Amino acid sequence: MKKHSAQKALILWTGLVCLPAFADPLCHQPLQSKSALKSVSNAFSGTIPQDTFVVQSDSTDIIRGERIQFDGNVIIFQKQQTVRAEQATFDEETGQFLAQGNVELSSQAATVIGESIFIDEKNKNFELISADYQFGFNAGRGTAQSFSIKNNNELSLELATFTTCPGDDPSWLFSSSEIDIKQEEGWGEAWNTVFKIGDVPILYVPYITFPLTDVRKSGLLFPEFGSSSRYGAYYAQPIYFNLAPNYDLTLTPAYMSQRGWLLESNLRHLSESTENTLQLEYLNSDQRYPELDERYLAFVQHESVLNKNWNLQVQWTELSDDNYISEFNSDYHHQADTHLNNFAFLRYSTKSTQLNIFTQDMVELGQHDPSYKIPFQVDLDWDAVTSESGLGVNIKSSYTHFENSEKDEHRVDRLHVEPAISYNYYHPSFQFESTLSYLATHYQQQFKSDNEQNKIDRGVGKFRLLTGLNFEKQTQFFGNNVRQTLEPKLQYVYVQSSNQEGIGLYDSQKLKEDYFALFRDQSYSSVDRIDAMDQVTLGISTSIFDEKNQELFRFGVGQVHKLSEDEELSGTNDDIDNSKPSLAIEVFGQLSENWQIDGGLLYNRDDDKVETGFIALDYWIDENKNIQINQRYARDVADVTINQSGIFGSYKLNENWSIATSYHYDSERKLDLDGLIGFEYRSCCWSIQVSAQRQVVLDLNNPDFNVNSNVEYENGISINFTLSGLGGDTASKISKMFSNSIFAYRRPYLITK
């Protein structure tokens, strides 16, 4: 025996256990490592091989071929981890290492403190006794009678606790006879587990799995429960199936005491070139409305890129009844939706050609006349001539077949060809656009009444000229250097008058009118309705930008001047006044870094009445600190006047508490439309959301439904409880409560930081 009493002794060995690296843990208080661990780690981290470790101690005692004894401030360092102890012994015959006395293991995967550590150098296993641990790959921590690592990355804990809460008195924890952690898979398993809130046992589970990261795994997701005047008491339990890396399935059985059992399934599939979603919902028998029999929703969405030129999009929804969406919240439809847009769309595009093959079924919800279906439509857009000088020749053509079994004109074929020649010139201070086109349309209509075909040909010439200037100057605004712009615009549009009697509105919708709409050359979305025009639009806008090019203020005003009237127009043009002489105003102001005002007005000079208007005042710091007050008005929307006021607000009061509220009032009908208030408490390791909501019930199945009378309200309370740090979203969700409102909140797109 030979004893070495040197101040420091450094011995190198190979093969100490290797732990993989993970992301920094969230919201936890890590176990405190000794400063010596950090210093020795820095000293040797770049100098020793991967499988070599360094032992440092005050003294060593070596018996060659048998063992080595280390005493006093023992530090064992290896590439991925460091161990500290008061003393350690290495058995050279068995390759086993034992360290005792205030043992601490520090690595990227975990920090563990225990009474002793046993390392099997040959099998790459080690075990700590009476351990306190803190994972490095998430906020998980706890205690264990035995903390073992096998095969470098499999963690096994006996008589252990687990929680993601900081502090000595966690809000919740698992107490298990055994916990196995599979780091590479991102999941843990526990046996004979008691779930406790505080010190109170709540639930016993013989076997449970739980996530360590965001890696997906089959199992139960967090449930949602509450009470509502529409559903009664309800409980929804999502069950997740991780079928493959690129597709999964979520089944959600939901029980509603007043409605029955509702089963939802969501299948998602993703590949390099396709994205698919299938949502199925089924209620075998609605206890409140037994006359409706079974109720269901089927939704499919597909998008694929076939090659660099071809892509395909499909979206289709089937409902058992029109009121299904407004009664049962959907992830893919809003309860205030008025129609379903079912379509399949195949597109081929090159630099000069675009070909679209299209089918569409626009399903109206509620008591409305059904729209025409489009079993088949093909569009071809060809840029025959394009040049850098701005000269262009374009030919648009389309063929569409319409069907509507409820109309006398139950079948319609439409062929449209639109050649155009244009010249455009753009400069930072000047723009010029001019287009001369001819719109030739042929209709072939089949009637039920006489089983005859009616052919209509319509030809309309169109000329459009748009020009504008852009003036800029550097000035000061409230003592700050700014850039101000002044942009006058002038547009002249001439559209030849044409008798459109006998042409129905098959796929044409009235476009929204505002300041920007004044500079369009059409007022409908398609070609069934072509307004005769001989008019000039004058507009001017001014903006102020700061030194960071952020817009602080904008004001625009525009007006349409009709140069001539054609009283001989008949048919479709008699139904709705064409080319209204409108005055439009648009205003925006960035009042401060967080406050913004946005508004617009459309005034009809013939009637001396406001057509539409809106104003919104927004306060925005982030998603969870925002307020919006808005007012909107429309004189005639499907023969209904809209005059509504609303307020949204969500605010994070402190690190734990947040509040959200929304309210909408209909001034025209003197009734409350929607009200919501919700609270969220969120700590590092758990959160709870409680919300109360009251809103008008939209009964689209009732042919006598009218918001002016017999208004019914739905009152509900919802509770959502989540354990944080188990692979879920750790961010506040208070602002997402607005998604259940009739009028969902929209962040103003003009606000930028």
N, C-alpha and C positions, 0 to 999 in steps of 0.2 A: 504494500500500500504506500502510495506517495501522495502527500497532501500539498496542494498549491495554495498559498495565501496571498496571491497577487490581488491588487485592488480590483481589477476587472479581468474577466476571462471570457474569450469569445470562441465558441465551438460551432462548427458548421456541420449540418446533416441534411439529407435530402428526404423529400416525400411527405412533409406535413400536409394535412388536409387542405384542399383548395375550395374556396367558396366563390360562386359567381357574383358579379356586381349587379345591383338593382338601382332603381331610381330612388331619389331621396324620399324619406317618409314624409307624410303630410300631417300637420297638426298634432305633434306629439312632443313629449319631453324626453329626449334620449338619455340613457344612462351615462353618467359622467365618466369619461375615460381619464386615466392619469396622464399628466403632461409628459411623463417619461415615455409612454407608449408612442406619442406623437413624435417626440424627438428621435427616438431610435428608428422609427419608421422612416422619417425623412433622411436619416443618415445612411440607411442601407437600401432604400427602395430602388435605386438605380444601379446597384453594384452586384447583387447576388442573383444566381440563376433561379428559374421558375420553381424547381422542386427542392430548393435548398433553404434551410432555416438557420438562423443565428441565435445562439443562447448567450445571454449576458448575465453575469451574477457577480456578487462581491467576492465569492470564493468557490473553488471546485475541489472535489475529492474523487480521484480516478483510480479504479481497480481495473486494470487492462483486461479486456476480454470478458468482463462481468458487468460492471455498471459504472455510471458517473453520477456523482452527487453534486447538485448545485444549491448553494445557500445564500440567502440575503439578496433582496431586490432582483429576483429572477425575472428576466424579460426574454421571451422566445419570439423571434420575429421571422415571418415568412412572407412571401410576395403578397399574399392576399389577406393576411391577418397577423395579429400580435397577441401574445398571451403573457400575463403578468402573474406572479405568485411569490410567496415568501420562500419556498423551497421546491425543488424538483429532482426527480431521479429518472435516469434513463437506463433500461436493462438492455444490454447489447445482444444477449442471446435471444430474447423474445421480440426485440424491436418495439418494446412497449415503454411508454413515457407516462409518469405520474407526477402531477404538480399539486401542491397543497398550500393552504393558507391564503385567504383573500384572493382567490383566483379570479382573474378577469380576462375574457376573450373579447377582442375587438376586431371586427372585420366589416366588409361592405355589406354582408348579408345579415349580420346580427351583432349586438353587443350583449354579452352574457356574463353575469357575476355569480360565482358559486363557491362552495367550500373546497372542492377538489375537481381536478380534471384528469381523465384517463385517456391517453392517446395510443391507438394501435397503429404504428407507423406502417406496418406491412399491409393492412387492409384498409388504410385510410379512414379509420373510424375514430371518433372520440366521444366522451361522455362526461358531462358536468353534473355534480350532485348538489341538490338544494340550490337551484338556479333561479335568478331573476334575469329575464331576457327582454330585449327590445329588438324587433326585426328592423332591418335596414331597407327592405323592399316595400314595406307599407307601415302603417301606424300601429300594427299589432304588437302587443307586449303582454307580459304576465309572469307567472311563477311556475316552476315545475320541480317535482322531487327528483326527476332525472331528465336531463336535456342531452339528447344524443344526435350525432350527425353520422350518417352512413353513406358510403360510396360518394363522398365529397359534397352531395347536394340534397340528400334525403334527411329531413329533420323529424325526430320522433320525441315526443314529450309524454311523460307518465305523471299521473296525478297532477294535472296542469290546469291553469286558468288562462283565458285569452280575452283581451279587450282591445279596442282602439282608443279608449278614453285616456287622457292624461291624468296625472295626480294619483294620490294614494287611495282615494275613495272613488272608483269609477262608477259612472252612471249605470253601466251594464257590463256583464261579462259572461263568458261560458266557463263552466267548471266541468272538466271531463276526466275520465279515467285514463284516456289516451288520446293524443292529438298527433297526427302525422301531417307534415308539411311537404308538399311536392313543389319545389321552387320552380323548376323548369315548366311545369304544367300550369302554375299560377293558382293552385287550389290546395285547400287543406281539408282533412277529414278528422272527425272527432267521434268517439264512442262514449256512450253513457253520459250524455251531456245534460246539465241543468242550466237553463238560461235564467239569469237573475237580473232584476232591475233594482239597483241599490243592493240591499242584503236580502231582498224578498225573492224566493224562487217562484218563477212564473210558469215555466214549461220544462218538461223532461222529454228528451229525444234520445232514443237508443243509438241512432246514427245520423250524422249530419255532415254535409260538405259546405264549404264557404270559400268565396274568392279571396285571393291575395292581391291580385292586380286586375286589369281590365280584360284578361283572357276569358273567353266565353266557355261556359260549361253548363250542361243540362242540370235543371233543378228548379226549385220554387223561387219566384221573384217576390218582391215586397207587395203585399195586398193593398187594396183600397176599400174603405168601408165608410158608411155614413147613413144619412136618412134624408128622404125627399118626399114631398107630397105627391110627386109623380111616380116614384118607384117604391115608396115605403122604405123600410130598412134594407140595405143592400150590402153585399160583400163580394168582391171580385178577387180571384186568386190566379195570377198569371203563372203558367208552367212553361219553362223554356227548354227547348230541345236543340242542342248543338249538333246537328246532323252531319255536318262536314265543314271544312274551313270556309267554303264559299256559299253555303246555304244553311238556314236555320228555320225553326218553327216555334211559334209561341201560341199556346192554347190558354184561353182565359174563360173558365166557367164562372158565371156571375149569378148570384141568387138575389132576387128582388121580391120582397114579401108581398107586394101588390101586383106583380107582373108574372113571376115565375122564374124559370131558369133560362138564361141566355148564354149561348156558347159562341165564343169568338176564336177564330184561328187566323194567324198571320204567318205566311210563308214568304221568305225572302231568298232570292238567288242572285248571285253575282259572278260574272266571268270577265275575262279581259275585254270582251266586246259587247256584253249584254248586261242588263239590269232588270230584274223581274220582281214584282210584288203581287201576292194573291191574298186578299182579305175576305174571309167568309164569316158571316154572323147568322145565327139561327135561334129563333124563339119558337118552340113547338106550339105553344098555346098561350096567348096573352090573356091573363085572368081579368084585366080591366076591359079589354075589347075582344070578347070571345067570338064575335061575328067576323073578325078579320082572319080567323084560323091561324095558320102558321105565318110567321113574319121573318123576313130574312133580308140580308144585304150580301151581294157578291161584287167585289171590286178587283179588277186586274189591271196592272200597269206594266208595260214592257217598253224598253228602249234598247236598240242595238245599232252598232256601227258595222255594217256588212263589209264595207271596204272604204277606201278613201273617198269614194264618190257616193255610195249608197248608205242611207240610214233609215231605220224603221221605228215608229212610235205607235203604241197602242194604249188606249185608256178606255175602260168600259165599266159601267156600274149597272147592276140590276137590283131593283127593289121590289119587295112584296107590295108596298103601298107608298104613296107620296109622303106620308107623315113620318116614315121610319127615321130619316136623318134628323128631323127636328126633335124627335122624342129621345133617341139614343145617340149620344155623342159619338162621332166618328173621327178616326185619325186622318181620314182622307177627304172628308167633306165637312163644311161648316153648317151648323144647324139652321142658319139663316139663308142657305143656298136656295135659289129659285129655280134652278135647272140642273140637269146632268149633261155634261159634254162628253158623249161617247164617240170615239173616233179611232180610225186606223189610218196612218199617214206614212207613205213611202216616198222618199225624196232622193232624186239623183241630181247632183250639182257639179258643174265644172266652172271654169273661169267665166265663160260666156253663156252657159245654158243652165237652166234649172227646170227640172221636171218633177211634178208632184202628182202622185196617185192617191186618192183620198176617199174615205167613206165616213159619214157622220150621221149620228142620230142625236139631235138636241132634244132632250126630254124635259118638258115643262112640268114643274111640280106645283100642285095646287089646281084650283079651278080656272084653267086657262085653255085656250084653243091650242091644240097640239101643233108643233112646228112641222115643217116639211122635213122628211128624211132625205139624206143624200146617199143612196146606195152606191153611187159611183160618180167620181169627179176626177178629171185629169186636167192639169194646168201645165202649160209650157211657156216659159219666159226666156226669150232669146235676144241677147245683145248682139245684133247683126254687125254694128259698127261701133267701135270705141276708139277714141284717140286722145292723146295727151293735150290736144288743143281745146278739148271740152266738147267736141261734136260727138253726138251719139245717135244711133238708130236702134230702136228696140221694138220687138213685136211680142205682145202678150196674147195668149190664146187659151181658151178653156172650154171644156165640154162638161156639162153637169146634168145628171138625171135626178129629178125630184119625185118623191111619192108622199102622199098624205091621204089615207083612207077616209078621213073625216071631211074632206073638202070635195066640192064638185069637180074642181080641177085636180083630180087625184093623181095624174101623171103629167109631168112637164119635162121636156128636154130643152136645154138652153145651150146654144153655141155662141161664144163671144170671141171676137178678134179685135185687137187694139194696137195698130201700128202707131209709132210715135217717133218724131225726130226732135232732138233736144240740143241745146247749147248751154253749157254751164261754165262759169268762171268764178274762181274763189281766190281771194287775197285777204290778208289779215285786216285790211281796212275796207274791203269792198266785196260784195257777193252779187252774182247775177245768175239767175236761172230762167230758162225759157223752154217751153214744151209746146209742140203742136201735135195733136193726136186726133184720131178718128175712132169712135167707139161703135162697132157694128155688132148687133146682137140679133140672133134668130131664136124665136120661141116656137115650140110645137107642143100644144096643150091638148090633153085628152080629158073630156068631161064625162061624168057618170050619167048625167041627165039625158043626153042625146047620143052618147057613144060616138061622137064625132071629134075630129081633130081640128083645132084652130091654130093657124100659123100666123105669126106676127114677126115682121122685120122692122128693126129700128136702127137708124143711123144718126149719130150725133157727133158733130165736130167740136173740138175743145182747144182753147188756147190759154196758156197760163204764163205770166211773166212775174217774176219776183226779183226785187233788187233791194239792197240795203247797204248802209254805210256804218262804219265803226269808228267813232272818235274817242280818243283817250287823252287824259291829262293827269299829271301828278299834282296833288293838292293835299290839303290837311283836313282831317275830320276829327273834331274834338281834340285837337292838338296832336294827332297822330298822322304820320305820312301814309297816304292812301292813293290808290289809282281809281279814277272815275271814268266810266265809259258812257257814251251816248250812242244809241243804235236806232236810227230811224229806218223804217221798212215801208215798202210800197209793193202791193200786189194787185195785178189786174187779171181777172178770170172772165173768159167768155165761153159759155157752154150753149150750143145751139138748142133752141126749143124744139121739142118733139112731143107729139101726142102719144102718151103712154097708157091710154085707156085700154083696159083688158090685160095689162101686165100686173100680176100680183107681186107681193113681197115674199119671195120664196126663201131667200137666205140673207136679206138685207135688213140691217138694224140701224137706227138713228145713232150717229156718233155723238160722243160727249162734246158739248160746246163750252169753250173757255177762250182765254186770250190766244193760246197757241192754235186753237181750232179755227180762228178767223183766217189763218194763212193756209188752210187746206183748200183744195179745189173740188171737194166733194163733201157731202153731208151725210152719206150713207156708207155702210161698210162694204157693199157689193154693188152690182150693176143693175139690179132690178129697178132701182130708183135713181135717175140722173136728173138732178135739179138744173133747170135752165138758169143761167147766170149771165149777167152783164154788170159787173160790179168791181169796185175798187176798194181795197182794204188798206187803210193807213194805220200805222202803229209806230210807237216810239217807246223805248225802254231805256232806263239808266241803271247802272250798277256801281257799287263801291266795293273795292277789294283792298284788303290790308297788304302789308309787305310780304306775308306768307301766301298770297294769292287766295285767301279765303274770302268768300263773298259775305259782306256785312249788310248790304242793303240792295234791294232791287225793286223798281217800280215800272210797270208797263201798262200802257193804255192803247187800245186799238178800236177801230170803228169801221164798219162796213157801210159803203155808200152804193146804193143800187142806182145804176145809170138808166135803166129802162125796165118797164113792166110789160109782160106778155099776158094778156087776159084770155087768150085763146087756148091756154093749156087746159087739158081735161083729164079725166080718169084719176090715176094715182096722185097727180099733182094737185087735185082739188082736195084730197083728204087732209094733207098737212101743208101748211104754208111753206113755200120754198124760199130759201135764201133770205132769212130774216135780217132786217137792218139792225145789227146788234152793235152795242158798245160793250167792250170787255175791259176790265181792270184786273191787274194782278200785282200783288205786293208781297214782299218778303223782307224781314228785318232780323238780323242777328243782334239782338239787343245787348247781349253780353256773351261771355264764353259759354254760358249754359242756357240762356233764355233766347227764344226764337218766336217770331210771329209770322204766320203764313196765311194768305187769304186771296180771294178772288170773287169777281162779280160779273154777271152777264145781264145786260139791260136791253130790253126790246123797245126801240124808239117808236115803233108803230103803235104798240099798246100802252106805252108809258108805264111798263111794269117790269119788275125784276124777274128774270127767268130762273136763274140759279145763283147761289152765293154760298160761300163758306169762309170761315175764319177759325184758326187754331192757334192757341198760345201754348208753347211747349217749354218745359223746364227739364233739362237732361244733364245728369252727371254720368250715370252709367245705367246698365239694364235694371238695377234694383234701386235707383234713385231718379225717378222721373215723374212728372205731372203733365197732363195735357187737358186743356179746356177747349171745347170746340162747339161750333154752331154751324149747321148746314141747312140750306133751304133750296127747294126745287118746286117751281109752280105747278108743273104738270109732268108726273111720272106715271104713265098708264092711268091717266085721269085721276091721280091722287096727288095732293099737295103734301110735300115733306117739309116739316119745320121742327127740327130736333136739336136739343142741346145735350151735351155729354161732358163727362169728366172722367179721366183716368188718373190714377196715382199709385205708385209703389215706392216705398221708402224703407231703407235699411236704417233702423233707429240706432242700433249699436252692433257690436260683434255678434250678438245672439238673436235680437228681435228685429223682425221686419213686418210691414203692414202693406196691404194692397186694397184698393177700393175702386169701384167704377159705378157710374150712375148715368142713365139716359132718360130724357123726358121728351114727350111729344107734345109740343105746344099747340099743334093744330087740333088734336083730339083730346087734349087735357088728360093725359094718362101717363103713368110711369111705364117705361118699356123694360128696363133692366137695372138691377142693382146688385152689387156684390161687395162683400168685405171679407178679407182674409188675413189671418195672422200666421206667422211662421216663427218658431223657435228653433235655432240651429246652434248646436255646440260642435266641438271637434268630432264627436263620436255618434251623435244621433240628432235627428230633427223631426219635427212634427208640424204639419200644416192643418189648420182648421179654417174652413171658409163657410160663409152663409150667403145664399143667393136667392134672389126673387126676380122672376122675369115672366113676360107675357108668354102664354102657351100658344104656339102656332099650330093649329089643327088644320093641316092641309087636306085631310081626308073628308072634312066637313064641307059640303057644298054651300052651306049657309054661313061659313066663317067670315067674319067681318071685324076688323080691329076697331071699328067705331062703336060696337055694342057687344054685349055678352063676353066681355074680356075675362079670361081666367088666368090665374097666376100659378106658377110653380114655385114652391118654397123648398129649399133644400139645405142640408148641412153635410159637408164632406170632411173626412179626416184621412190624412195620409201620413204614415209613420215610417221613417227610414233610419236604418243603422248606417252611419257614415264610415268610410274607410274599409268597406268590404267590397271594393270594386265598383261602387256606384258613383253617381255624380256628387261631388263634395261641394258644388257651388249652390248658392241659394236659388230657389225656384219660385220665389214669390211673384215675379212678374208673369210667370206662365199661367197663373190663375186667370188672366184675361182671356185665354183661349176658350174658356167656357162661356164667355159673354156673347150676347147676340152680336155686338159690334166689337170685334177683336181689335186690340190696340195695334197701331202701326207706328213704328219709329219714324219720325220725319227724316227723309233721306238727305236733306240738305245740311243736317247737323254734322259737323266734322270736328275732330279734336286737333 
